[in-house]
């Protein structure tokens, strides 16, 4: 009896990598007895030949499923949709650029068989430049420090997730998800293993500094109340400092007869300081309120434009984000 394993591969303009990723995964499973792969590509509305190549692959291999979104819904929403669509006993997320080597899948399955519900890769080395690598590691350390969840340091998206957690992810209703944190925060038995991340061979990275900064903000806000508490603490400190300064002026004036000059500069500085603090804290509040607004309005829900090799009877309950789209078999690639 074979065990179905879902391989989740998000793709955005990866025409140079999708076939290579497919071939590498197949090669790994050829040497694995008792396991059968279900490869799920989530195409984040690529504007190159990615979807055409995936259509050709899906037409020739019924074990390949392709989910194409009607627009670019973002990396995290794309990944979460893939997890919800997985039918395997566990799911393994793999980047299409193959920086996370598929050849480590057997090791992940061995750790899973030992009873761990989550198996994640810990990046021992990074192919990024020094500044980017430092920024990544600093973010991992910071979010682990301030988060109420146990978020492993230097762990990316390369992970195995058990069916138990996959079922729980179907219940998640989050318009700005941070999937790594969602899975880590669910608990169960989680174990990491070290590996060296490879350099991208083809194509351009989909995570420039701006995208990494956006992901960092999502991670901090979704898994920590520290920004709000920090605003409260600083407000209290500034208020206390202002009160003590006011008492100092009053005592010096009334008790010691100090004749203070008209303090235009002091007043201006204090006004600018208070305005700056107010603007900063309102910005922090705005980040949280914006997410509440998006959640309450049910906005930005990914719409599926097309599905290739979707299993018969797939319902919205099994894949809540499949609110639109064609659930037919793979079309002819020439259409």
KOLKOL-207913 format. One record per residue (C-alpha): residue number from 1; z, y, x. Coordinates in steps of 0.1 Angstrom, whole numbers, always signed. Layout:
! residues N
{r NUM; {Z; Y; X}} ...
//
This chain:
! residues 335
{r 1; {+0; +0; +0}} {r 2; {-10; +34; +14}} {r 3; {+10; +66; +12}} {r 4; {-9; +98; +2}} {r 5; {-3; +127; +26}} {r 6; {-15; +162; +16}} {r 7; {-28; +183; +44}} {r 8; {-28; +220; +35}} {r 9; {-53; +242; +54}} {r 10; {-56; +279; +44}} {r 11; {-89; +295; +54}} {r 12; {-103; +330; +55}} {r 13; {-137; +336; +72}} {r 14; {-133; +304; +93}} {r 15; {-169; +292; +92}} {r 16; {-166; +283; +129}} {r 17; {-134; +262; +124}} {r 18; {-133; +245; +90}} {r 19; {-155; +215; +100}} {r 20; {-137; +212; +133}} {r 21; {-103; +212; +115}} {r 22; {-116; +186; +90}} {r 23; {-129; +163; +118}} {r 24; {-96; +165; +138}} {r 25; {-75; +156; +108}} {r 26; {-97; +126; +100}} {r 27; {-95; +114; +136}} {r 28; {-58; +115; +135}} {r 29; {-56; +95; +103}} {r 30; {-80; +69; +115}} {r 31; {-53; +57; +139}} {r 32; {-25; +59; +112}} {r 33; {-20; +27; +93}} {r 34; {-6; +30; +58}} {r 35; {-14; +66; +52}} {r 36; {-43; +83; +34}} {r 37; {-50; +120; +37}} {r 38; {-57; +144; +9}} {r 39; {-70; +175; +26}} {r 40; {-66; +208; +5}} {r 41; {-85; +239; +18}} {r 42; {-75; +271; +1}} {r 43; {-103; +296; +7}} {r 44; {-90; +332; +4}} {r 45; {-123; +345; -8}} {r 46; {-141; +343; +25}} {r 47; {-172; +364; +28}} {r 48; {-189; +343; +54}} {r 49; {-202; +307; +51}} {r 50; {-167; +291; +49}} {r 51; {-170; +281; +12}} {r 52; {-205; +268; +17}} {r 53; {-194; +245; +45}} {r 54; {-164; +234; +25}} {r 55; {-186; +226; -4}} {r 56; {-207; +204; +18}} {r 57; {-176; +186; +31}} {r 58; {-161; +182; -4}} {r 59; {-194; +168; -17}} {r 60; {-194; +140; +10}} {r 61; {-157; +133; +9}} {r 62; {-138; +130; -24}} {r 63; {-105; +132; -6}} {r 64; {-112; +169; +3}} {r 65; {-102; +195; -23}} {r 66; {-112; +231; -21}} {r 67; {-95; +260; -40}} {r 68; {-113; +293; -38}} {r 69; {-96; +324; -50}} {r 70; {-113; +352; -69}} {r 71; {-102; +377; -43}} {r 72; {-81; +378; -11}} {r 73; {-46; +371; -25}} {r 74; {-28; +372; +8}} {r 75; {-18; +344; +32}} {r 76; {+15; +336; +16}} {r 77; {+2; +334; -20}} {r 78; {-27; +312; -8}} {r 79; {-3; +288; +10}} {r 80; {+21; +286; -20}} {r 81; {-8; +277; -42}} {r 82; {-17; +249; -18}} {r 83; {+18; +235; -19}} {r 84; {+18; +235; -57}} {r 85; {-15; +217; -58}} {r 86; {-4; +189; -34}} {r 87; {-1; +155; -49}} {r 88; {+10; +136; -18}} {r 89; {+44; +121; -10}} {r 90; {+47; +150; +15}} {r 91; {+26; +179; +25}} {r 92; {+17; +191; +60}} {r 93; {+6; +227; +65}} {r 94; {-19; +233; +93}} {r 95; {-37; +265; +104}} {r 96; {-75; +263; +103}} {r 97; {-78; +277; +138}} {r 98; {-61; +245; +152}} {r 99; {-35; +265; +172}} {r 100; {-11; +239; +158}} {r 101; {-25; +206; +170}} {r 102; {-31; +179; +142}} {r 103; {-24; +152; +169}} {r 104; {+14; +160; +162}} {r 105; {+11; +148; +126}} {r 106; {+22; +111; +135}} {r 107; {+53; +125; +152}} {r 108; {+61; +146; +121}} {r 109; {+56; +115; +98}} {r 110; {+80; +95; +120}} {r 111; {+107; +122; +116}} {r 112; {+100; +123; +79}} {r 113; {+104; +85; +76}} {r 114; {+138; +89; +93}} {r 115; {+150; +107; +62}} {r 116; {+143; +144; +69}} {r 117; {+128; +164; +40}} {r 118; {+114; +192; +62}} {r 119; {+100; +188; +97}} {r 120; {+89; +220; +114}} {r 121; {+74; +229; +147}} {r 122; {+93; +252; +171}} {r 123; {+70; +272; +193}} {r 124; {+80; +265; +228}} {r 125; {+52; +288; +242}} {r 126; {+28; +312; +226}} {r 127; {-8; +321; +237}} {r 128; {-3; +357; +226}} {r 129; {+2; +386; +249}} {r 130; {+36; +395; +262}} {r 131; {+42; +423; +237}} {r 132; {+30; +402; +207}} {r 133; {+50; +372; +218}} {r 134; {+81; +394; +223}} {r 135; {+77; +409; +188}} {r 136; {+74; +375; +172}} {r 137; {+105; +362; +189}} {r 138; {+124; +393; +182}} {r 139; {+115; +391; +145}} {r 140; {+125; +354; +143}} {r 141; {+159; +362; +159}} {r 142; {+165; +392; +137}} {r 143; {+157; +375; +104}} {r 144; {+178; +345; +114}} {r 145; {+207; +368; +122}} {r 146; {+206; +389; +90}} {r 147; {+194; +364; +64}} {r 148; {+218; +345; +42}} {r 149; {+194; +315; +45}} {r 150; {+193; +293; +76}} {r 151; {+158; +303; +89}} {r 152; {+149; +285; +122}} {r 153; {+140; +306; +151}} {r 154; {+105; +305; +166}} {r 155; {+93; +283; +138}} {r 156; {+59; +292; +122}} {r 157; {+39; +276; +94}} {r 158; {+34; +242; +110}} {r 159; {+56; +220; +89}} {r 160; {+60; +189; +68}} {r 161; {+75; +192; +34}} {r 162; {+88; +163; +13}} {r 163; {+78; +157; -24}} {r 164; {+112; +167; -36}} {r 165; {+107; +202; -22}} {r 166; {+71; +204; -34}} {r 167; {+83; +198; -69}} {r 168; {+108; +227; -65}} {r 169; {+81; +250; -52}} {r 170; {+63; +246; -86}} {r 171; {+93; +263; -102}} {r 172; {+91; +294; -80}} {r 173; {+77; +325; -97}} {r 174; {+74; +351; -69}} {r 175; {+46; +376; -66}} {r 176; {+55; +384; -29}} {r 177; {+65; +350; -16}} {r 178; {+77; +343; +19}} {r 179; {+70; +305; +19}} {r 180; {+87; +298; +52}} {r 181; {+119; +313; +39}} {r 182; {+116; +297; +5}} {r 183; {+115; +262; +20}} {r 184; {+142; +269; +46}} {r 185; {+165; +283; +19}} {r 186; {+162; +251; -2}} {r 187; {+184; +232; +22}} {r 188; {+181; +194; +24}} {r 189; {+177; +177; +58}} {r 190; {+155; +198; +80}} {r 191; {+147; +191; +117}} {r 192; {+125; +209; +142}} {r 193; {+106; +197; +172}} {r 194; {+92; +217; +201}} {r 195; {+55; +220; +210}} {r 196; {+32; +244; +228}} {r 197; {+10; +264; +206}} {r 198; {-27; +264; +216}} {r 199; {-50; +294; +219}} {r 200; {-76; +300; +191}} {r 201; {-110; +287; +202}} {r 202; {-133; +303; +176}} {r 203; {-132; +333; +153}} {r 204; {-108; +362; +152}} {r 205; {-71; +362; +143}} {r 206; {-62; +370; +107}} {r 207; {-29; +384; +117}} {r 208; {-33; +417; +135}} {r 209; {-2; +438; +141}} {r 210; {-4; +454; +106}} {r 211; {-5; +420; +89}} {r 212; {+24; +407; +111}} {r 213; {+44; +439; +102}} {r 214; {+38; +433; +65}} {r 215; {+49; +397; +68}} {r 216; {+80; +408; +86}} {r 217; {+89; +433; +59}} {r 218; {+84; +406; +32}} {r 219; {+106; +382; +51}} {r 220; {+134; +408; +56}} {r 221; {+134; +420; +20}} {r 222; {+130; +386; +4}} {r 223; {+158; +370; +23}} {r 224; {+183; +397; +31}} {r 225; {+202; +425; +13}} {r 226; {+210; +441; +47}} {r 227; {+186; +471; +43}} {r 228; {+204; +481; +11}} {r 229; {+238; +475; +26}} {r 230; {+228; +494; +57}} {r 231; {+218; +524; +36}} {r 232; {+252; +523; +19}} {r 233; {+271; +520; +52}} {r 234; {+252; +548; +68}} {r 235; {+256; +570; +37}} {r 236; {+294; +564; +39}} {r 237; {+295; +572; +76}} {r 238; {+275; +604; +72}} {r 239; {+296; +614; +42}} {r 240; {+328; +608; +62}} {r 241; {+315; +627; +92}} {r 242; {+305; +656; +69}} {r 243; {+339; +657; +53}} {r 244; {+357; +656; +87}} {r 245; {+335; +684; +99}} {r 246; {+342; +705; +68}} {r 247; {+380; +700; +72}} {r 248; {+377; +710; +109}} {r 249; {+360; +743; +99}} {r 250; {+386; +750; +72}} {r 251; {+416; +743; +94}} {r 252; {+402; +763; +123}} {r 253; {+395; +792; +100}} {r 254; {+428; +792; +80}} {r 255; {+453; +779; +105}} {r 256; {+439; +792; +139}} {r 257; {+421; +822; +126}} {r 258; {+388; +812; +141}} {r 259; {+361; +837; +132}} {r 260; {+330; +814; +129}} {r 261; {+296; +832; +131}} {r 262; {+271; +827; +104}} {r 263; {+257; +792; +112}} {r 264; {+221; +793; +102}} {r 265; {+211; +766; +128}} {r 266; {+240; +743; +118}} {r 267; {+232; +747; +81}} {r 268; {+195; +740; +87}} {r 269; {+203; +709; +108}} {r 270; {+226; +695; +82}} {r 271; {+201; +701; +55}} {r 272; {+173; +684; +74}} {r 273; {+196; +655; +82}} {r 274; {+206; +650; +46}} {r 275; {+169; +652; +35}} {r 276; {+159; +627; +61}} {r 277; {+186; +602; +51}} {r 278; {+177; +606; +14}} {r 279; {+140; +600; +21}} {r 280; {+148; +569; +42}} {r 281; {+172; +553; +18}} {r 282; {+149; +561; -12}} {r 283; {+121; +543; +7}} {r 284; {+143; +513; +11}} {r 285; {+152; +513; -25}} {r 286; {+116; +517; -34}} {r 287; {+106; +485; -15}} {r 288; {+131; +465; -37}} {r 289; {+123; +483; -69}} {r 290; {+85; +478; -63}} {r 291; {+90; +441; -60}} {r 292; {+111; +441; -92}} {r 293; {+82; +460; -109}} {r 294; {+56; +436; -97}} {r 295; {+77; +406; -108}} {r 296; {+84; +420; -142}} {r 297; {+48; +430; -149}} {r 298; {+35; +396; -137}} {r 299; {+9; +413; -114}} {r 300; {-11; +399; -85}} {r 301; {-11; +363; -97}} {r 302; {-38; +345; -78}} {r 303; {-68; +336; -99}} {r 304; {-88; +306; -89}} {r 305; {-126; +312; -89}} {r 306; {-136; +275; -82}} {r 307; {-121; +242; -75}} {r 308; {-139; +213; -58}} {r 309; {-128; +177; -63}} {r 310; {-99; +187; -85}} {r 311; {-81; +156; -99}} {r 312; {-87; +147; -135}} {r 313; {-62; +162; -159}} {r 314; {-49; +188; -135}} {r 315; {-28; +212; -157}} {r 316; {-13; +246; -153}} {r 317; {+21; +229; -151}} {r 318; {+10; +210; -120}} {r 319; {-6; +241; -105}} {r 320; {+8; +272; -122}} {r 321; {-15; +296; -103}} {r 322; {-46; +278; -116}} {r 323; {-49; +302; -145}} {r 324; {-87; +304; -142}} {r 325; {-116; +287; -126}} {r 326; {-138; +257; -126}} {r 327; {-121; +224; -122}} {r 328; {-152; +203; -119}} {r 329; {-164; +180; -92}} {r 330; {-180; +195; -60}} {r 331; {-213; +212; -67}} {r 332; {-244; +206; -47}} {r 333; {-242; +227; -16}} {r 334; {-276; +242; -22}} {r 335; {-267; +256; -56}} 
//
